[in-house]
Amino acid sequence: MLDANGMNDTNIEVVLAAPHVAVVTLARPPVNALGRAIREAMLRVFDRLEASAEVRCIVLTARGHLFCAGADIKEKRDLGGADGDYVRANRLTRDAFFCIVDSSKPVIAAVNGAALGAGFVLAACCDMILAADTAMFGMPEIDVGQGGGASVLQRILPPSKVRRMMLTGEPVSAAELYRLGAVEACLPAAELLPAAIAVAGTIAAKSPTAVRRIRGSFSAVEALDMREGFRTEQVYTTELSLSPDGAEARRAFFEKRKPVFGAPGVDAPIGDVPVADPPAFDATPS
């Protein structure tokens, strides 16, 4: 069994909230600002979650009334330029974001309050965002001599909205981002975390191999044109089709029973099956 308490780290709490679902909570009151210590803790926590066969889906949320107020401006103020402080800080910032993007396990953001600057980028690194109807999103860095984040935000928002938010610093409501499709659900605060855990539970009940293959295809095709992207997806889909979990899913479908999947990580790594040799059945994405 997963010892969730053993995964707790500086300013971060981890709880196994449902079968195969871990809830990671930012716990740096009062505003959960992203400083060096909490970013380093995120790397450690997500490394442990990545290595845990028991965890199949992750919910990222925060304690208090704010999700995350962004980067720790006090730490930014104290950075020097001559001895590589900015180089190290920038590397850590990237790594803290990309430990989510690169996770083989889906991550759902449950945004319980304001997500500003780096806090908004953090949520946008997740596979989907569920938000409390009182939550606000903003990119106010322009007002404190900072910037950055468009490369991540443009994954979920139209370019004009990204530019307006970054150039004006104006906040946007969760309801507006829901209208734009950047937020998957806009819910009363009391319903937010249960809803996020329920979605995570649905994902965690699927084949771990299928989830890993499909999630892995998302980032792989992001920068490709439609033809190359579809071809790349076929590689992932072919591998999934030929995996033990793929075969079990089809047997269960025809036998009208619930599938019993094996432990994740036992099938061939991505890239071993050439797309030129597809199985006899249709392996293309629907």
Helices and strands as residue ranges (DSSP letters): G 4-7, E 12-18, E 21-26, H 36-51, E 57-62, E 66-68, H 73-78, H 85-101, E 107-111, E 114-116, H 118-124, E 128-132, E 136-138, G 140-144, H 150-153, H 159-168, E 172-173, H 174-180, E 185-187, H 189-204, H 208-221, H 226-242, H 244-255
